[in-house]
Amino acid sequence: MKKYDVFIIGTGTAGKMVAHTCRNAGMSVGIVDKREYGGTCSQRGCDPKKLLLASSEAAQFARDMQGDGLQGDIHVNWKDVYNYIKRYTQDIPENTRASLKESGVDCYYGDGAFIDDSTFKVNDTTIKASHFVIASGLKTRPLDIPGEQHCKTSDDFFSMQELPKKMVFIGGGYIAMEFSHMMARAGVDVTILERSAQILSPFESYVARHLEEYSRALGIDIVCHANASAVEENDGRFTVFYHKEGKQHQITTDIVYNTAGRVPSVEGLDLEKAGVVTGHAGVTVNKYLQSTSNSRFYACGDVSAANLPLTPLSSREASIVAQNITGKLQELPSIHIPSVAFTIPQVASIGLTEQQANKQGLDYKIYAQDASKWFNNQRINGSTYAYKIITDASTDTILGAHIISQEAGETINLFSLAMNHGIPFEKLKNTVFTYPSWANDISSF
């Protein structure tokens, strides 16, 4: 049996930060992972995704500038893209483990589960701890349809060494839209089956519609109100069956990806034996990120039900958990959080959508425009640029901001700054930014 002050499940952004901080405070710390050390973001998520995106961005920019300074055939070499990713990710597991060990953290590997509210067992080792931290992240949401075992997940995307001719994504959220834009630009025939009325359903419909129109023009076939019902294999190819408007349809493809969303990765941990309550959004926690049902347990990162599953929040939550465990009481602050779909163009959002403002009965003003003809978009021969800003009608406080553009992910950060520090929309517009930058366009919003 091993005993620790703190034992952590998960070695991603959140888990390893808690481990290092608690160990530096003089606590005995153990950590476990059932997958490669380092977590999703660095190996199967944010970082390798942006590496994949780099070649697509370069290819699109070059294609858009054909005849206006650039000439010649531009294409994506997927084998080179794959090797580019591997060069970045291949050393992460060992480097993560080595860093933890150097700090004095005991490292375990394998599936584990709770026996009771103070005991965790992994392989043949029984572990007791004063504090447990759940930082196990998310996993792909099951489709619960016949043949779903034939579907790949986003994890598999990063190990795909050859491009198929045809690809189907079941689900039209972040993952599907980002991957489909890369695939379409690499010459793959892409279909997206989305069960709701719009892609990127959490986003403001105004910018989501602009992305949908552009995606169709790119050659992506988007089928909304499509409910996948089964997947069948036949001679190495796959048929996806789906229902739309009361009728059954089917599509044959080389590969199928389940991109229907992600759910907390807690299955198999037997958290109920530890008295830890979980919900559809993750481990239920209070303002200190403690389990509401067992105060010796904490949760941070994507598996916590406290916030959106975004990497910057994982780091912030991990810091709060570590501070609370080491005796420096910290609460989770209430903040406005921006999010971005890294398609080309990007879609970025923060705060309320117009639909949400309506449901709350707020008195608001709308500033919305198609800005495709503006200089910054024209400079790169871009196709789509639009925004919708929602403000309080009486105070000019920014309630929400929604942008689709080549640099929406950067522009939205200025709205995050304004919303989190109480800067009214008019003051943001009157701020002097460099010209002719994308930020300067805010003065014309």
N, C-alpha and C positions, 0 to 999 in steps of 0.2 A: 504493500500500500504506500502511496505517495500523498503527502500533505503540502498544500500551498496556501499562501495568503490569497492569491488570485489565480484562477484557472480560466482560460479563454478558449472559446470554440470558434475558429476561423482566423486565417492569417492574412486577410486582405487589408485594405487601407485602415479600417477601424481597428481590427483585432491587433495588428502589429503595433499600432500607435499606443493602445492601452498597455500592451506588454512592455514596451520600452519605457513608458512613463512610470508605470508602477515599479518596474525593476530599478529604475534610477532613483526611486524614492526609498529603496532599501527593502522592498517586499520580495518574497519568494513567489515566482511566477512560472506557470506551465501553460503551454498552448498546444492545440491539436488542429489538424486539418485532414480531411479525407481525400482532398485533391492536392494538386501541386501548390506548394507554399507561394504566397504572393497575391492570391485572390483573383477575382474576375476582372476588375478594371485594368490591371496591368497586363493581363495575358489573354483574356477572352472578351474584352469589353472596350471601354473608352479609348485607351491608348492604341492598341492595334487597329481599332476602327479608324482612328484619325490617320494612322499610317497608310491604311488601305485607301482612305479618301484622298490622300495627297496626289496620287497618280491620276485619279479621276478629275480632281480639280485642275491639275496641270493640262490634262488632255482637253477638258472642256474650254479652258481659257485659250489654249492654242487654236482649237477649232473655231471659237467665236471670233478670233482675230485673223482668221484666214482671209487674205486679200487686203488686209489693213496693216500689213507689216510682217505677217508670217506666211510661209508657204510650205508645202510638203505634207505627206500623209502622217497623221498622228494616230497611234493606236496604243492600247494598254496591253502590255505583256504580262499576263497573269502569273507566269512562273517567276518572273522577276519580283512581282509584287509579293508573292508568297515568301520568297527568300528574304525580302526586305523585312517582313514581319518577324520571321524566325530569328533574324540577326538581333532584333530588339528583345524578343521574349525568351530566348533560349536560356539565358543565364539567370533569369529572375527567381525561379524556385530556389536554386542553390544559394544565390546571394541573399535572399530573404532569410533562409534558414541560418546561414552563417552569421548574419547580422544579429539575429535573435540569440543565437548561442553565445556570441561574443559578449552580449549584454548580460549573460547569465540566466537566460530563459531556457527552461527544459522543453524540448520539442518532441511532440508525438505525431504519429501518422496513423490514420485508419478511421474506420467507422466506430463511433462510440455512442453510448446512451446513458441516461440517468437511471440509477437504481432507486434513489430516494432524493430528498431535498438537499442533501449534502454530499452525495456520492455519485461519481461519474466513472464509468468503466469503458476503457478503450483497449481492444485486444485482450491481453491477460493482465493488464494493469488496472488496479482500483485506485481512484483518485478522490481525495477529499479536499475541500477548499473552504475558506471563510467567505470568499466572494466568487461567483461565477459570472462570466461575461459571455453573452450570446452575440456573436458577430459573424454568423454563418451565411449571410447574404441571401440572394434570391436564386431561384431556378426557373426553368421554363414551365409555364402553366400547362398542365395536361389538357389535351383536347377531348379526352373521353369519347372517342369515336373508334369504330372498327378500323384496324390497320394503321393506327397512329404510330406503331413501332417503325413504320417505314419512313417517318418524318425525321428530318435532321433538325437540329436546334442551332441557335446562334453560336454555341461553342464549336460546332462542326464547321461553321463557315470559315473559321481561321485556320483550319487544316485542309481546306479544299485546294488541291494542287492543280486540278484541271477544270476549266470552265465547261459546263454543260451547254447544250444548244438552247434548252428550254428549262425554265425554273418557275415554280409556283410558291408563293408565300401565303400561308393561311393566317390572316391577321394583318391589319394595315396600320400598325402603330409605328413608334420610333424605329424599331429594328428593321421592320420590313421596308419602310420608306428609305432609310439610309442605305441598306444593302441593295435594294432594287435600283436606286440611282447609280450605284457603282456598277452593277451588273449590266444595266442597259447601256451604259457608256463603254462597256467592254464587249458589247455585241451580243449579249444574251437576250433571248426572247422571254420577257418577264410578265407574269400575271399575278395580281394581288387579289385575294378574296377577303373582303372586309364585311363583317356581319352587320355593322351599324350603317348610318346614313352618310358618314364621312370618314375619310382617313384622318389619322391623328386626332381621334375623338376628344381628348382633353383640351385641344387647342381651340382658339377662337375660329369659328367657322369661316370668317372672312378671309383669313390668311390660308387656312386649310384648303379652301376652294381654289385659291390661286395656285397652290402647290399641286393640287389634283389636275388642274387644267394643264399646267406645265409638264407634269409627269406623263400625261396622255400624249402630249405633243412629242415627248422624248421617246415614245413608243411603248410605254408601260401600260398594260391592259389592267384597269382597276374596275373590279366588280363589287359594288356596294350592295348591302342587304343580302349578302351571300353567306349562308350557313353551311360550312363543311360538314358532311355526314359520314364519309368513309374514304379510305385510301386503299387501293388495291395494287399489287405488284403483278406485272406480266412481262416476262422475258427481259428483266432488267429495267423496264420503264414503269411508270406509275400513273394510275388514273385516280384523279381526285373527284369525288362526287359531292355536289353541293345543291342546296335548295335556295331558290330565289323566286319570290312572288308565287309560292305554292307549287312550283314546278321543279323537277329534278334536272340538273345539268351535270355535265362531266367534262373534264379536261385532262388530256394526257401530257405527261411531262417527263423530263429526265431526272428531276430531283424535286423534292417537296420539303419546304421548311416550315416548321411550326413557329410562327412569330405572333402567337395569340396573347402574348404578355408574359409576365413573370410573377411568381408567388414566393412567399417566404420559404427559405430552405430550412425547415425545422422537422420535416418528416424523418422519423427514425431516432430522433434525440430523446423521445419519451419524456418531453417536458412536463406532461401531466403528472408523472410520478414525482417530479420536483415541485409540484404545486404552482407551475408557471402558466398563466393564462395567455393564449394566443388568439388572434383573430385573422380575418382575411388579409389585413395589412401587415401582420407581423406580431411580434411580442408586444403585448399591451403594457405600456410604461407610463410613469408619472412625469412630472416636470424635471425630475432629477435623473430620468432615464432608468429608474428602478422598475422592476416588475411590480405591477400593482397588487400582485397576489403573493409575492415572496421577495421581501426587501433585500435579501442577500444576492439576488440576481439582478443583473443589468443587461440591457440590450442596446447596441449601437450599430450604425451603418444601415444598409438596406433592409436588414431583417427587423429593425425597429419600426413600430407603427407610428413613430413620432413625426416623421417628415417624409418628403419625397425621396425616392431612392437615387440620390445624386452624390457623386464622389465628394464634392466640397462639404456636403453635410455630414458624410461619414467621418471625415477628419474632425469636424467641429463636435459632433456627438461623442467621438472617441475621447476627445480632450475633456469634455464635461464628465464622462464616466470615470476617467482616470482621476480627475480632480476630486470627485465625490468619494471614490474608494480611498484615496490618500488623505481624506479629511478636510479638503478645501471645498466647502459646499458650493455647488454651481447649479444654476437652473438653465433649462433649455430656453433661449430667448425666442420671442415671437418676431419673425422676420419675413420679409417678402423674398421669394426665391425665384430666380429666373431659370428657364429651361430652354434647350435648343435641340432641334432635330437637324443633324448635320447632313442634310440633303444639299443639292446644288440647284437652286439657291437655298440658303438656310432659312429655317422657320424658327423664330424666337418668341417667347412669351413670358410675361410676368403679371401677377395679379389677376383681377377678375376678367372674365369674358363678358360680353354684352348680355348674354343669356343669364349669367350668374348675377349681374347687377340688376337685371329685371326681376329675378326671383327674390332678391333681397329688398325690392321696392325702393331702390335708391334713386335719387334725383341726379341724373348724370348728363354729361355732354359727350358727344362723339366727334373725334377728328379722324377722318379716314380718307384715303386717296390712293389711287393707282399712280405710283411715281416712276413708272417704267421709262418715261421720257426724260427723267432728270439726268443731270450731267454724269454723276457717278456711275449710273447704270449704263448710260450711253457710251461712256469712255471705254468700257470693256465689252461693248456689244452684248450686254446682258439682256435677258428676255423679260424677267419678272421682278418687280419691286413695288411693294405696297405696304401700307401700315394702317392700323386702327388704334387710336389712343382714347382711353375712357377716363374722364375726370369728374370729380364732384362738381356739380353745377354751381354751388355756392362758395366753396373754399378753393377751388382749382387744384385740389389734391389729386394726384394721379392714382386712379383706381386699378388701371390695367394698361398694358402696352403689348402690342402684337405686331410683329414685323416679318415680312418675307423679303430677303435681299441677299446679295452675295456676302455681305458682312453683318447680317442680322445678329449673329452671336456676339459680336463686339458692341454693336449699337445698344442692344438690350441691357448691357452692363451699366450704361449711363442712366437708364430708367430705374435699374435696381438701386443705384446710388441715390437717386432723387427720392424714390419711394421709401427707402430705409432711413433717410435723414430728413424727411419732411420738406423737401424742396418742391414748391408748386410748379405746375407745368409751365406757366408763363416765365418763371425765373429760369427754368431749364432751357427754354427756348431762347432766352436772352443772354445765355452764357456764350462767351466768345470761344469758338473752337477753331482748330486749324482749317484752312480752306485750300483746296476743295476736298475735304475728307467726308467720310460717311457720317461722322458725328455732326459735322456742320449742317447736314441736311435737317437735323432736328429743328433748327431755327425756322424752317419752312413747314414743319408738320402742322 
